[in-house]
Amino acid sequence: MATANTLAGTPRNAVASERRFFLGMAIAIAATVILGFTVNAARMHWTFFALPLQVHVHAAAFLSWIILYVVQNWLVVRGSITRHRQLGCSARVSR
């Protein structure tokens, strides 16, 4: 019986660990993208306002997608699965 109790706790720990892993990866992706574009912008010596409107729209859309991805992972780690699903459905409808 001691084995059954030990095994019963393992999946919950594994799921929690997996959820934290995906949150960490989402944060790493966001940091890499933001850092990469920041360094690239600093090297190119152009001003933010000199860029065309399409570039600003593209940057805003992609940055909002990355933020949504991190928030979705954070909600799952926090245990707010209902909010995670609601946010996912609202994002799907807005497309």
C-alpha positions, 0 to 999 in steps of 0.5 A: 500500500505504501507504493500506491500512495507514493505513485498517487503523488507522482503525477500531480508533482509531474504535472506541476513541474511540467507546467512550471517548465512551460512557463519558464520556456514562455518567459525565456522566449519572450525575453529572447525576442525582446532582447534580440529586437532591442539589441538589433534596434540599438545596432541599426541606429534608427529612431523608433518614430522613423519606421513606417506604420506597418512595422509598428502594427506588426510589432504590436501584434506580435508583442501582444501574442507573446504576452498572451502566451506568457499569461496563458502559461502563468494562468495554468501554473496558478491553477486558473484553468477556467480563466485560461480557457476563457482567455483562449476563447476570447483570443480565438473569437477576436481573430 
